[in-house]
Amino acid sequence: ESALVMFYAPWCKFSQELKPAFAAAALRLYSEQVPGKLAAVDASEEKTLASKWKVNSLPALKFFRRGKFVSDYDKRKNTVEDLVAYLKSPPVAATKTEL
């Protein structure tokens, strides 16, 4: 299973601007039965988790597959359509032989 996780903070203006599109994308993915999940983590409360995944700016969007980090998401693509399209065709993790 795949997940796009948004690390945010309640005080962050940019996080607050992204939240409505992120929530709408989650509803759309659910209604269209697209595999994968969207999740949100308050980085100001979950500092250890944010540090583990190298969250250096907010909001930060990170894509995981089967619990493993795959890639950072380009947060400039922040419309509902962008987020849904990303989960419909997520990136493929590189294997060691490809690196």
N, C-alpha and C positions, 0 to 999 in steps of 0.2 A: 504494500500500500504506500502511496505517496502523499506528501503533505507540503504545503507552502505555509511557512510560519512567519508571521509578522511580529517582530520585536518592537515594542512601542513604549511610550511613557505618557501618562495622562497630561503632563505639563507641556509636552512637545507639540507645537503648532502643526508641524508637518505630519506627525502621527495622527492628530485629530482630523486633518484634512483627508487622509487616506482611509480612515476607518469606515466611512459610509460606503465607499466603493468596495472595500474588502468584505464587508457584511453582505452587500447586495450580490457580490460574486459568489459567496458561500451559498446563499439561497438559490441562486441560479444553477450552480453545480449540483446541488441536491435535487432540484426539480427536474433537471435534465439527466439525472442519474449518472453523472460523470464520476468515474472512479477518482479517489483522492479526497483530501480534506484541506480545509483552510483552518489555521489555528492562530491565536493571538496570545502573546506573552508580554506581560508588563515587565519590561527590563529594569524598571526602577525598584520593583519588588523582588524579581528573580535575578539578582545580580550574578550569582554563581552560574546560572544557566546562560545568561548573556555573555559572560566572560568565556565560558567553555566554547561557545560558538563564535567568538571573536566579533561581537557586536560593537562596532566603534562609532556608529552614528545611528540616529533614529529618524524615521523608522528604518528598520533593516528587515529585508525579506529573504528567507533562506529556504531552499528546496531540499527535501529529504525523501529518500526512498528506502523503505524497510528499516527505518530508524537511522540510516546513514546519510550524512551530508553529501549532497550532489553538487549544488552550485548556489551562488547568490543570484537573486532576482534583480533585474534592472528596475528599480523603483520609479524611474521616470515613466515607465509604462504602467500608469496607475488607474486606468479606466476599468470599469466592470468587464468590458469586452476583452481588454488586454489580459486581465487576470484569468478569465475563463479560458481564453485561447491558450494560455500558457499551461494550464492544467490539462487541457484536452490533448496537447502535444508537448509533454514535458521533455526536458533534456535527458539524454542518455549519459550515464556515468562512463567515463573513460576507464578502460582496463589497463593493467600494468603494461601490457604489450603495445598499447596504443600510445603510451607516454614515452 
